[in-house]
Amino acid sequence: MGSDSATSPVSEPKAGKPTPTPSRQSSHGLDWFIFFLADVQTGFGPFVAVYLTTQKWTQVEIGLVLSIGGVIALIGQMPGGAIVDAARSERLVAGLAVATIGACALAYALWPIFPVVVTAAALHAAASCVLGPAIAAISLGLVGPLAISERLGRNARFASLGNGTAAAVMGTAGYLLSSQSVFLVTFILAFPTLIALSRIREREIDVAQAHGALPREEPDAKATSVLSLIRQRPLLIFACSVLLLQLANAAMLPLMAGVVTTRSSQWAPVLIAACIIVPQAIVALMSPSVGRKAQQWGRRPLLLIGFGALAIRGVLFATVHDPYLLVAVQVFDGITAAVFSVMVPLIVADISFGSGHFNLAQGIVGTAVGIGASLSTVLAGYVSDKFGSSVAFIGLAGVAAVGLAMIWLIMPETRRSAHWQRGGKDGA
């Protein structure tokens, strides 16, 4: 359980390559790509429902569009990862996906008619399925498996800053101009996103490493088999744990928003906005430290902290009645988000490295995330209607406690040592 090497289908290489060090241009290019991409993706959040409502769409039509996007985003996770694994240029895949999303935003703004919007929603969801794996693949290809934890922490910081900035900019544009302007801003932001992507030097991305492959003197069909990968016990355990994480987490903020609106309707919009901003600030502050600590302490202690914070948050939501104190409780949401924004791609990289299917493995875990999130709002909403919000929050806290127990009892440590990368004798 506490071993320092991952259980994986990897046959060890004869000798490891030195850890690559990307140039400042590539590192900063990736930073700003993630920042602007978060800005672009924010435009497709709650603004979609607001905009379509102003265009005289019915709630049934809006719900259908959102559902189509949600279903494609769920079933596209594994194919999206497989596409990135098959690509010879992660930059090209990411660039095409960003261009597609920009075109979708323009379509929303200029032609808000049902066939166009449904097509745009489907294309946006499909493009999003390759962007997450592409970012992780570019990161792994640039820095290698030993430095990936700190790089992922940095990624999470810039994504959080991008989300916060975009929410403020787009909210202001929507208020001062129109809800249509949000999508025009999203389209415009696609251009600096592509410029930032172009600053990442293609030659510095190790393509085999980006796919989680290892150089071998002789091919090893078992180590690179997809079937071998999906049978990996650590991957299955981790996928189940993140399903539990989302099952516990996804419904908490919507439920809490309903409670705040009931108790303090006048201040509800401000309080809910604060409940979104507080975790983003925590993620921006904590994520780089999470990446460093993951390499020093191992992965399991941080997973336990993330699940523990989620369980505490659920209990506090059930027992705290002051709307303003509920905002303070969101600090625990920030802790959980900071941990898992780094840990999900990092642990997948640990488990799948050597298989050549890193991005497919991300898709497997991403599918588990989507299933958990989809079930969470339905089940928690039902329990809240039948038994009250306090019971629903305690139930969600209980699910988080089950996830914590799973990590504590059966999840192995997946961190690899520097000695393993150098091809040391102990194979650690």
C-alpha positions in Angstrom: 0.0 0.0 0.0 2.7 2.4 0.9 5.2 1.4 -1.9 7.0 4.1 -3.7 6.4 2.6 -7.2 3.2 2.3 -9.1 1.6 -1.0 -9.9 1.5 -0.7 -13.7 2.0 -2.7 -16.9 5.4 -1.1 -17.3 8.5 -3.3 -18.1 11.4 -1.2 -16.9 13.6 0.5 -19.5 17.3 -0.3 -19.6 18.2 3.3 -18.8 16.1 6.4 -18.4 16.7 9.7 -20.2 17.6 12.7 -18.2 14.6 14.8 -17.0 13.9 17.4 -19.8 13.9 21.0 -18.9 11.6 23.1 -21.2 12.6 26.6 -22.2 11.0 29.6 -20.5 9.2 30.3 -23.7 7.4 26.9 -23.7 6.7 27.0 -20.0 5.2 30.5 -20.1 3.4 29.6 -23.4 1.7 26.7 -21.6 0.8 28.9 -18.6 -0.9 31.5 -20.8 -2.6 28.8 -23.0 -4.2 27.4 -19.9 -5.2 30.8 -18.6 -6.9 31.9 -21.8 -8.4 28.5 -22.4 -10.1 28.7 -19.0 -11.4 32.2 -20.1 -12.8 30.7 -23.3 -14.5 27.7 -21.5 -16.0 29.9 -18.9 -18.2 31.6 -21.6 -20.1 28.3 -22.0 -21.1 28.0 -18.3 -24.3 29.4 -16.9 -24.2 32.2 -19.5 -25.7 29.8 -22.1 -29.0 29.4 -20.2 -29.2 33.2 -19.6 -28.5 34.1 -23.2 -30.9 31.6 -24.7 -33.6 32.8 -22.3 -33.2 36.3 -23.6 -33.6 34.9 -27.1 -37.1 33.6 -26.2 -36.1 30.0 -26.0 -38.3 27.7 -23.8 -36.8 26.0 -20.8 -37.5 22.6 -22.5 -35.4 23.7 -25.5 -32.6 25.1 -23.3 -32.6 21.9 -21.2 -32.4 19.8 -24.4 -29.3 21.7 -25.7 -27.6 21.4 -22.3 -28.4 17.7 -22.1 -27.0 17.0 -25.6 -23.8 18.7 -24.6 -23.6 16.8 -21.3 -24.2 13.4 -22.9 -21.5 14.0 -25.6 -19.1 15.3 -22.9 -19.6 12.1 -21.0 -19.4 9.5 -23.8 -16.6 11.4 -25.5 -14.1 11.1 -22.6 -12.4 7.9 -23.7 -12.5 8.5 -27.4 -11.0 12.0 -26.8 -8.2 10.5 -24.8 -7.6 7.9 -27.5 -7.4 10.6 -30.2 -4.7 12.5 -28.2 -2.8 9.2 -27.7 -2.9 8.5 -31.5 -1.9 12.1 -32.5 1.6 12.9 -33.5 1.2 16.5 -32.4 -0.7 17.4 -29.3 -0.3 21.1 -30.2 -2.2 20.6 -33.4 -5.0 18.7 -31.7 -5.3 21.4 -29.0 -5.3 24.1 -31.7 -8.1 22.5 -33.7 -10.2 22.1 -30.6 -9.7 25.7 -29.5 -10.6 26.9 -33.0 -13.7 24.8 -33.0 -14.8 26.2 -29.6 -14.2 29.7 -30.9 -16.4 29.0 -33.9 -19.1 27.6 -31.7 -19.1 30.7 -29.6 -19.5 32.9 -32.7 -22.4 30.6 -33.9 -24.2 31.1 -30.5 -23.8 34.9 -30.8 -24.8 35.3 -34.5 -27.3 32.5 -35.2 -29.2 31.6 -32.0 -31.5 29.2 -33.8 -32.1 25.7 -32.7 -30.2 23.7 -35.4 -27.2 25.9 -35.2 -27.1 26.0 -31.3 -27.5 22.2 -31.0 -24.7 21.6 -33.5 -22.5 24.2 -31.7 -23.2 22.6 -28.3 -22.3 19.1 -29.7 -19.1 20.4 -31.3 -18.1 22.3 -28.1 -18.6 19.2 -26.0 -16.6 17.0 -28.4 -13.7 19.6 -28.6 -13.6 19.9 -24.8 -13.1 16.1 -24.5 -9.7 16.3 -26.2 -8.5 19.6 -24.5 -8.0 18.2 -21.0 -6.0 15.2 -22.2 -4.1 17.4 -24.6 -3.0 19.8 -21.9 -1.9 17.0 -19.6 -0.1 15.3 -22.5 1.8 18.5 -23.5 2.7 19.0 -19.8 4.0 15.5 -19.5 5.9 15.7 -22.8 7.6 18.9 -21.8 8.7 18.1 -18.2 8.7 14.3 -17.8 7.2 12.0 -15.2 9.3 13.3 -12.2 8.5 17.0 -12.7 4.9 16.5 -13.7 3.5 17.0 -10.2 4.8 20.6 -9.9 3.8 21.3 -13.5 0.2 20.2 -12.9 0.1 22.4 -9.8 1.1 25.3 -11.9 -1.5 24.4 -14.5 -4.2 24.4 -11.8 -3.1 27.8 -10.6 -3.4 29.4 -14.1 -6.7 27.6 -14.8 -8.1 29.0 -11.6 -6.9 32.5 -12.3 -8.4 32.3 -15.8 -11.8 31.1 -14.5 -12.0 33.9 -12.0 -10.9 36.6 -14.5 -13.3 35.4 -17.2 -16.2 35.2 -14.8 -15.6 38.9 -13.9 -15.0 40.1 -17.4 -17.9 38.2 -18.9 -20.3 39.1 -16.1 -19.4 42.7 -16.6 -19.8 42.5 -20.4 -23.2 40.8 -20.0 -24.4 43.4 -17.5 -23.2 46.5 -19.4 -23.7 45.4 -23.0 -25.8 42.2 -23.5 -25.7 38.5 -22.9 -24.8 38.1 -26.5 -21.5 39.9 -25.9 -20.4 37.1 -23.6 -20.1 34.8 -26.7 -18.4 37.5 -28.8 -15.8 38.0 -26.0 -15.4 34.2 -25.9 -14.7 34.1 -29.7 -12.2 37.0 -29.4 -10.4 35.2 -26.5 -9.8 32.2 -28.7 -7.1 34.2 -30.6 -4.8 34.9 -27.6 -5.3 31.3 -26.6 -4.0 30.1 -30.0 -1.1 32.6 -29.9 -0.1 31.3 -26.4 -0.3 27.7 -27.8 2.0 28.6 -30.7 4.7 29.8 -28.1 5.1 26.2 -26.9 8.0 24.8 -29.0 6.9 21.6 -30.7 10.4 20.1 -30.6 10.5 20.3 -26.8 7.4 18.0 -26.5 8.6 14.4 -26.3 5.7 12.7 -28.2 6.3 9.2 -26.8 6.5 10.6 -23.3 3.4 12.7 -23.8 1.5 9.5 -24.5 3.0 7.8 -21.4 5.3 5.5 -23.5 8.8 4.3 -22.7 11.7 3.6 -25.0 12.3 -0.2 -25.2 14.9 -2.2 -27.0 12.2 -4.8 -27.8 8.5 -4.2 -28.1 6.4 -5.4 -25.1 2.9 -6.1 -26.3 1.7 -6.8 -22.7 3.0 -3.5 -21.3 1.4 -1.5 -24.1 -1.9 -3.4 -24.3 -5.1 -1.4 -23.7 -6.6 -4.5 -22.0 -3.7 -4.6 -19.6 -4.2 -0.9 -18.8 -7.9 -1.2 -18.0 -7.3 -4.2 -15.8 -4.9 -2.2 -13.6 -6.2 -2.4 -10.0 -4.9 1.1 -9.0 -6.6 2.6 -12.1 -10.0 0.9 -11.3 -9.7 1.9 -7.6 -8.9 5.5 -8.4 -11.7 5.7 -11.0 -14.2 4.5 -8.4 -12.8 7.0 -5.8 -13.2 10.0 -8.2 -16.7 8.8 -9.0 -17.5 8.9 -5.3 -15.8 12.3 -5.1 -18.1 13.8 -7.7 -21.1 12.0 -6.3 -20.4 13.8 -3.1 -19.3 17.1 -4.5 -21.2 18.1 -7.6 -24.6 18.7 -5.8 -23.2 20.6 -2.8 -23.0 24.1 -4.3 -26.3 24.0 -6.1 -28.0 22.7 -2.9 -26.3 25.3 -0.8 -27.4 28.0 -3.3 -31.0 27.0 -2.9 -30.6 27.2 0.9 -29.0 30.6 0.8 -31.7 31.9 -1.5 -34.4 30.7 0.9 -32.7 32.3 3.9 -31.4 35.5 2.4 -32.9 36.2 -1.0 -31.7 39.8 -1.3 -28.1 38.9 -0.8 -28.2 35.5 -2.5 -26.5 36.5 -5.8 -23.6 38.2 -4.0 -23.2 35.3 -1.5 -23.3 32.7 -4.3 -20.7 34.6 -6.3 -18.5 34.7 -3.2 -19.0 31.0 -2.8 -17.6 30.5 -6.3 -14.7 33.0 -5.9 -13.4 31.7 -2.5 -12.5 28.2 -3.8 -10.9 29.6 -7.0 -8.7 31.8 -4.8 -7.7 28.8 -2.6 -6.9 26.7 -5.7 -4.7 29.5 -7.2 -2.8 29.8 -3.9 -2.5 26.1 -3.0 -2.1 24.2 -6.3 1.7 24.7 -6.7 2.2 23.6 -3.1 0.0 20.5 -3.7 2.2 19.6 -6.7 5.4 19.9 -4.6 4.0 18.0 -1.6 2.8 15.2 -3.9 6.4 14.4 -4.8 7.6 14.8 -1.2 4.9 13.0 0.7 3.4 10.7 -1.9 -0.1 10.8 -3.4 -2.2 9.1 -0.8 -1.8 11.7 2.1 -3.1 14.4 -0.2 -6.0 12.3 -1.4 -7.0 11.7 2.2 -6.8 15.5 2.9 -9.0 16.2 -0.2 -11.7 13.7 0.8 -11.5 14.7 4.4 -12.1 18.4 3.5 -15.1 17.4 1.4 -16.7 15.3 4.2 -16.2 18.2 6.7 -17.8 20.6 4.2 -20.9 18.4 3.8 -21.3 18.2 7.6 -20.9 22.0 8.0 -23.4 22.7 5.3 -25.9 20.5 7.2 -25.3 22.3 10.5 -24.4 25.9 9.8 -27.4 28.2 9.3 -25.8 31.7 8.9 -25.6 32.4 5.2 -22.4 34.4 5.6 -20.7 31.5 7.5 -21.6 29.3 4.6 -19.2 31.3 2.4 -16.4 30.6 4.9 -17.2 26.9 4.6 -16.3 27.1 0.9 -12.6 27.2 2.0 -12.9 23.4 2.3 -14.2 23.3 -1.3 -11.0 25.1 -2.3 -8.9 22.6 -0.5 -10.6 19.6 -2.2 -10.4 21.4 -5.6 -6.7 22.2 -5.2 -5.9 18.6 -4.3 -7.9 16.9 -7.1 -7.1 19.3 -9.9 -3.5 18.2 -9.5 -4.0 14.6 -8.3 -6.3 13.3 -11.0 -3.9 13.8 -14.0 -0.9 13.1 -11.8 -2.1 9.7 -10.5 -3.3 8.7 -14.0 0.2 9.5 -15.3 1.8 7.4 -12.5 -0.4 4.4 -13.2 -0.3 4.5 -17.0 3.3 5.5 -17.6 4.9 3.0 -19.9 1.7 1.8 -21.4 1.6 4.5 -24.2 -2.1 5.1 -23.3 -1.9 7.9 -20.7 -4.6 10.0 -22.4 -7.0 7.0 -22.8 -6.5 6.4 -19.1 -7.4 10.0 -18.4 -10.6 9.4 -20.5 -11.5 6.4 -18.3 -11.2 8.5 -15.1 -12.9 11.4 -16.8 -15.9 9.1 -17.6 -16.1 8.2 -13.9 -16.0 11.9 -13.0 -18.9 12.6 -15.4 -21.0 9.7 -14.1 -20.5 10.8 -10.5 -21.4 14.4 -11.3 -24.6 13.4 -13.2 -25.9 11.1 -10.5 -25.0 13.6 -7.7 -27.5 16.3 -8.6 -30.3 13.9 -9.3 -29.9 11.9 -6.1 -29.2 14.8 -3.8 -32.1 16.8 -5.2 -34.5 13.8 -4.6 -33.2 13.4 -1.0 -33.5 17.1 -0.4 -37.1 17.3 -1.6 -38.1 14.2 0.4 -36.1 14.7 3.7 -34.7 18.2 3.7 -31.4 19.8 2.7 -29.7 18.9 6.0 -30.2 15.2 5.4 -29.0 15.6 1.8 -25.8 17.3 3.0 -25.1 14.6 5.6 -25.7 11.9 2.9 -23.2 13.7 0.6 -20.7 13.9 3.5 -21.2 10.1 4.0 -20.3 9.4 0.4 -17.1 11.5 0.8 -16.3 9.4 3.9 -16.7 6.2 1.8 -14.2 7.6 -0.7 -11.8 8.5 2.1 -12.0 4.9 3.5 -11.4 3.5 0.0 -8.2 5.6 -0.3 -7.1 4.7 3.2 -7.7 1.0 2.9 -7.1 -0.1 -0.7 -5.6 2.6 -2.8 -1.8 1.9 -3.3 0.8 4.7 -3.4 1.7 5.5 -7.0 4.6 7.9 -6.7 7.8 7.0 -8.6 11.2 7.8 -7.4 14.0 9.6 -9.2 16.0 6.3 -9.0 13.4 4.6 -11.1 13.7 7.3 -13.8 17.5 6.7 -13.9 16.9 3.0 -14.4 18.4 2.2 -11.0 19.1 -1.3 -9.8 16.3 -1.5 -7.3 13.7 -0.7 -9.9 11.9 1.6 -7.5 
